[in-house]
Amino acid sequence: MMIHMVHASRFHWGEIGTPLHFLRGEWQIARVYALAGMGESALYHARHCLNMCVAENIGDFDLAFAHEALARAYAVCGEATQKQVHLKEALAVAETIAKKENKDYCSLSTIS
């Protein structure tokens, strides 16, 4: 049920949202697939999230979480090296976040 709901949410944001809404929807889908243990699907949506960040020049908080999504997806796939690559990148991006509350949120326990 959770998978259907997150896809429905992304669909509706796709109808009225901005690229920021789209990439956050992709992050949510990647997170749900990772929680469900469906690594390949999580990777697909995490990559899409990161690609949208790059294409739309969206950084900061969202770029950190795009890498977090990839790290989590690679962890589910059992690819420890790639998990570490993206976890390291997520933490590095989190250090550059301008808004203090967003930086604090990213650097605590959300990226692990």
C-alpha positions as CSV (number, residue, x, y, z in Angstrom):
1,M,0.0,0.0,0.0
2,M,2.8,2.4,0.9
3,I,4.4,2.0,-2.6
4,H,1.1,2.8,-4.3
5,M,0.6,5.8,-2.1
6,V,4.0,7.3,-2.8
7,H,3.6,6.8,-6.5
8,A,0.2,8.5,-6.4
9,S,1.7,11.4,-4.5
10,R,4.5,11.8,-7.1
11,F,2.0,11.6,-9.9
12,H,-0.1,14.4,-8.5
13,W,2.9,16.6,-7.8
14,G,3.9,15.9,-11.4
15,E,0.7,17.4,-12.6
16,I,1.0,20.7,-10.7
17,G,4.4,20.9,-9.0
18,T,7.8,22.3,-9.8
19,P,11.1,20.4,-10.4
20,L,11.7,20.7,-6.7
21,H,8.5,18.8,-6.0
22,F,9.3,16.2,-8.6
23,L,12.7,15.4,-7.2
24,R,11.4,15.3,-3.6
25,G,8.7,12.9,-4.9
26,E,11.5,10.7,-6.4
27,W,13.3,10.8,-3.1
28,Q,10.2,9.6,-1.3
29,I,9.7,6.8,-3.7
30,A,13.3,5.7,-3.4
31,R,13.0,5.8,0.4
32,V,9.9,3.6,0.4
33,Y,11.4,1.1,-2.0
34,A,14.5,0.9,0.3
35,L,12.3,0.4,3.3
36,A,10.6,-2.4,1.4
37,G,13.9,-4.0,0.6
38,M,13.5,-3.4,-3.2
39,G,17.0,-2.2,-3.9
40,E,16.9,-1.9,-7.7
41,S,13.7,0.1,-7.6
42,A,15.2,2.3,-4.9
43,L,18.2,2.9,-7.1
44,Y,16.2,3.8,-10.1
45,H,14.3,6.5,-8.2
46,A,17.3,7.7,-6.2
47,R,19.3,8.1,-9.5
48,H,16.4,10.0,-11.0
49,C,16.3,12.3,-7.9
50,L,20.1,13.0,-8.2
51,N,19.8,13.6,-12.0
52,M,17.0,16.1,-11.4
53,C,19.1,18.0,-8.8
54,V,22.0,18.2,-11.3
55,A,19.8,19.1,-14.3
56,E,17.9,21.8,-12.4
57,N,20.9,23.1,-10.5
58,I,19.3,22.3,-7.1
59,G,21.7,21.8,-4.4
60,D,21.9,22.3,-0.6
61,F,19.4,20.2,1.4
62,D,17.9,18.4,-1.6
63,L,21.3,17.4,-3.1
64,A,22.4,16.0,0.3
65,F,19.3,13.9,0.4
66,A,19.6,12.7,-3.2
67,H,23.0,11.2,-2.2
68,E,21.4,9.8,1.0
69,A,18.8,8.1,-1.1
70,L,21.5,6.5,-3.3
71,A,23.5,5.4,-0.2
72,R,20.4,3.8,1.3
73,A,19.5,2.1,-2.0
74,Y,23.0,0.8,-2.5
75,A,22.9,-0.5,1.1
76,V,19.8,-2.5,0.3
77,C,21.5,-3.9,-2.8
78,G,24.4,-5.0,-0.7
79,E,26.9,-2.7,-2.5
80,A,28.8,-1.3,0.5
81,T,31.4,0.5,-1.5
82,Q,28.9,2.6,-3.5
83,K,26.9,3.1,-0.2
84,Q,30.0,4.7,1.3
85,V,30.7,6.8,-1.8
86,H,27.3,8.4,-1.7
87,L,27.1,8.6,2.1
88,K,30.4,10.5,2.1
89,E,29.1,12.8,-0.7
90,A,25.8,13.4,1.3
91,L,27.7,14.4,4.4
92,A,30.0,16.7,2.4
93,V,27.1,18.4,0.7
94,A,25.3,18.7,4.1
95,E,28.3,20.6,5.4
96,T,27.8,23.3,2.8
97,I,24.1,23.9,3.5
98,A,23.4,27.5,4.2
99,K,20.3,27.4,6.4
100,K,21.3,26.4,9.9
101,E,18.2,24.3,10.7
102,N,18.5,22.4,7.4
103,K,22.2,21.8,8.0
104,D,21.5,20.6,11.6
105,Y,18.7,18.3,10.3
106,C,21.0,16.7,7.7
107,S,24.0,16.3,9.9
108,L,22.4,14.6,12.8
109,S,21.0,11.1,12.4
110,T,19.1,11.4,9.1
111,I,22.0,10.4,6.9
112,S,23.3,7.1,8.1
